[in-house]
Amino acid sequence: MKKSATSYKAMYTACLQQQAALQRIISMQQEQMFVQQEQLLVLQLERETKDAILFDQDQLICYQQQLLLQKDEQLEVGRQTILQLDSQLTQYDNLIKNQDKEIITLQQEVTKQHKVINSLLRSRHELKALKKWVHGIRSERRPLQTDITEQGQIVQGTLSLDADEYAVCQISSRKVIAEHIRQTVEISPKTRGGRNDLPKGLEEEITTLDVDPLPLGAKLVRIDEQRQLACSPLRWYIKVTRRPVYIVASEDGLYAKKVSAPLPSHPIPRCKVDISILIMLITDKFLYHLPVGRQWKRFIQYGVNLPYSTLVYYVNRICEVLRPLWELLYLEVVRSGIVHVDESSYKVLDDTKKKGKKSHIGWQWAILSPIQRIACFLYQRGRGKKDIADVLSGYKGYLLTDAYGVYTKYGQQPGVIHQKCMAHIRRYFMRALDNDRQLAAYALDNFFGPLYKLEAKCKAADMDYDEIKQERQQKAVPILNAFKQWLQQQLPLTIPGTPIYQAINYALSNFEGIIVYTTEGFLSIDNNLLEAQIRPIALGRHNFMFAGSHNGAEHAAIIYSLLATCRLQGINPIHWLDDVLRRISEHPKDKFIELLPQYWKPARA
């Protein structure tokens, strides 16, 4: 019984514990239920809030849908508008394309018209230049309008050009220019013109005109004289040289020998004319440009009928007699180390050509040494590089030429300093005066004028080479630098193909060659000294028109060379020819150089 009571009590205690545990579980579950209820309340509140938000969003969405519908309608209207604008743009594009085509066509026509206008302007300029060349004055002199300051700077005038736009000028350097430059001109008093005296030493022919009949009782008061210069045709005479011939027996009397004085030296053996006739033939043809045919007709008028072929033979023989002197003269020029070169056309009759095409344009190549003042001409059938190769191949020294392309190759040889002619540069600007007087005159007055005035000043002061070099370095170099800068500025502003563009472009492309003369005092500024020796060839070309053969053209080169050297040496060519032709036959060949004009000393006073 005790065991059962104990077990029941234990069971009861266990039940109480289980009940307490259940109570705790129930209380815990109740607490959880309260928490869940609170959470449900919170969730309900959140759901209500979200429902309110969703409702608001639904309303907003509805409003936005209405806006979208309106925008869709607006977009549709915009699309239609865009389609209409697209069609209008397509039409405009077509119009613009058509207008572009028309503009291109007009531009092409304008370009063609500009080319035609430029061509007409060039033709007009060339025609005017040709008329001036044929009928006008060919002098390139121009009055100087500027002066050179002591520092070598040029006083530039204003260049008044018409401009459509004006820009701001930034001055990088400046210099002081005198406010007033006064030029004093000395005016010599005018003297009354008088009559020139008659030449002295001429033979006088006196004619006395007396009163006939003389009145009785007349007394002589004075004798009035009228002195007039008169002439008669060429005095022709036969020059007879008589030589007595003697027979001299030998000492033994076995034989005898004839003794007579030797004949005077003559360049042509057994010639029927005196040296004076030969000199007249040479000088009339090459010095006074009178063809042999005209001389022959003049001889006939004087009663001397020498065959034309004989006169031509005499001229050719004299040229061959003087050829050794010409060869020595040529070597003297080439070896001088300072050579000026130029060329001139020379028409020749060529029998090797077909009938009707006998005329050939040959070339007289002129070379000159300015220091020795000697000149030489060489005839060649062409004007190419090979035609002057014998002269310039291997040459070393200073070479002054124009800008003809043939000289470029030889100017680039080792040891050659190639100088370009200033006068050729200036000549382009002279020709451009009719095209653009303002630019051309500006270059002539502000650059070329001061440069040539400086050269004239050095020559007038009789300066030596060192002084001339110093003057050029101090005064000419700044002018040339300013000239180059001016050329570079003006070239883009001129119209290509016009004379002024050609002048500026020609000067720029050859600028390095034209400044060479400033490096030494013995160099010439231009090639005018040689061109003055070529001028007689042009005069002769206008008179006898052509040489009879290539050999005749070579003979002309020989005589022109010797006559030009006589001019440069200040020698009367008639006196030189008379002396040399009388001596050359007996003169030692190894001493022929003594007969050249620059070394010549007359045998007879």
C-alpha positions, 0 to 999 in steps of 0.5 A: 500500500505504501508503494502505491501511495508513493507512486501516486504522489510521484505521479501527482507531482509529475502531473503538476509539473506537466501542468505547470509546463503546459501552463507555461507553454500556453502562456508562451503561446498566448504571448506569441498570439498577442505578438502575432495579433500586433503584427497582424494589426501592423500588417493591416495598417501597412496593407491599408497604407499600401492599398492607399498608395496603390490607389494613388498610383492607379490614379496616377497611372490612369493620368499618365495613360491619358497623357501618353494618349495625348502625346501619342496623338501629338507624335502622330501629328509630329510624324505627319509634320516630319513627313511633310518637312521631309518632302519639302527638304527633298524638294529643297535638296533637288533645288540646291543640287540644281543650283550647285550644278548651275554654280559649278557651270558658272564657276567654270565659265568664270574661270574660262573667262578669267583665263581668256581675260588673262590671255588677252591681257598677256597678248595685249602686253606682248603686243605692246612690248613687240610694238615698242621693240620694233618702233619704240625706244629700247632704253631701260633707263629710269629716273631714280626716285629714292636715295641711300642713307649713310647706313645703307638703308633705303628711303621707301616711298608709299605704295598706294594700293586699292584694298577692299579690306584692312588688317592690323599690322604688327611691327616687329622692327622699326628704324628712323627715317629722315623726315625730309630728304633734299636733293640739290641740283646744280644748274650750270649757266646756259652758254650760247651755242657756237659753230664747231671748229673744222678738223685741223691738218686737212689738205686745203683747196683754195679757190679765188673768186675775183671781180671781173672786170675789175673797176679802174682805181679799185683798192684791195681792202681785205680778202674774205674767206668762207671755209667749208668741209668738203669731200670726194669719193674714195681715192683709188690708185695703183700702188706700184712697188719697184725693186731694182734688181742687181747682179753681183758676181762672185769673187772667183767670177764663176757665177753671179747672184741677183740682189733685190729688196724684199717685198713688204709683208702681206697676209695673202701671197700674190694678192692683187690688192693692198692691205688697206683694201683688205682692212676696208673690206673687214671694217665695212662688213664687221664694224660698220655692218655693210655686206660685201655685196653692197661694197662690191656695188659701191666699188663699181660706182667708183669705177673699180670692178673687182669680182664679188667672189674675189672680195668674199675670198679676201674676207675669208682669207683674212679671217683664216689668217687671224684665226690663230690670234682668235684661238689664243684670245679664247684661251685667255678668256677661259683661263681668266677665272671670271667669265661672263657668258651669253648667246645670240642667234645667228641665221645661216644658209645651210646647203645640206638641208632640203630645197626650201629649208636652207635657213638655219638658226645658229648661235654666237656664244659670247664669253668675256673676262671683265678684269682683263677686258677681253671678249671672244665669240664662238659659233655653234649650230645649236643652243644646248648643253653640248654646244657650250660644253667645250667652254664650260666643262671642267671650268672653275671660277666665277660664272656670270650668266642669265637664268637660261637652263643650259648654264645650270648644269655648269654652274653646279660644277665643283669649283664654280660660283654661279652668279646671275645677272641683275639686269635680267631681273630688272628687265622683267620689272621694266616689262611689267610696268604696263601690267602693274605700274605700282608694284613694278615701279616700287621695285624699280625705284626702291630696290634696283635704283639704289643698287645701281646708284651705289655701283655708279658711286663706287665707279665715280669714286674710283674705289679699289676692289676692297672698298667696293666690297665693303660698300656693297656689304654695308649698303647693298646687302640690306637692300637685297634682304629687304627686296627678298622679303618684299618679293615673298610678301607680294608673290601670293598676292599677284595673279599667276601668269601675269608679267608682274607675277613672272617678274617676282617669281623670276627674281625669287627663284634666282635670288641666291645667284644675284647676291653673289656680286656683293661677296667680292669687289671685282665682280660685276653687278650684271652682264651689260658689259658683254651685252654691249659687245653682242649689240654689233652682231644684232646690228649686222644681223639686220643688215646682211640677214644671214651668213652664207655658210657655217664656215662663214659664221665661224669667220664672223665670230673670229672678227667680232671677237678681235673687234670687241676686244679692241673696243674694250681695250680702247684701241682703234681697230683700223690701226690694230688691223693695219699693224697686225696684218703687216706683221703676222706673216713674219711674226714668230708663231710662239709670240703671236700672243704679242699681237692680241689687242690687250698686249699689242704695241704698234711696231711703227709710231 
